[in-house]
Amino acid sequence: MIRTALVLALCVTALAGCGLRGDLVRPVPLWGDPPNEGPNDPRTLKAEEERRAAEAAAREERERAEAAGEREALEAQTQPPATPQ
């Protein structure tokens, strides 16, 4: 009997150390559309990431167009216009 009580006490003590620590997080619902949880919501983070990627692509395209325009302007300066003969 004492041995069983000691084993039970040891098991309860060992189980007390298991589990999550800190704040518990509510799980995502199994069905339906959950409410937006704010800035840390995965949907919000994904939308922000997509917006930044679109801005980076637009900026890169603008820079590429500006570089092409500058290159054409420099080429026009270095090559004199053709004279008709």
Secondary structure, 3 states (H helix, E strand, C coil): CHHHHHHHHHHHHHHHCCCCCCCCCCCCCCCCCCCCCCCCCHHHHHHHHHHHHHHHHHHHHHHHHHHHHHHHHHHHHHCCCCCCC
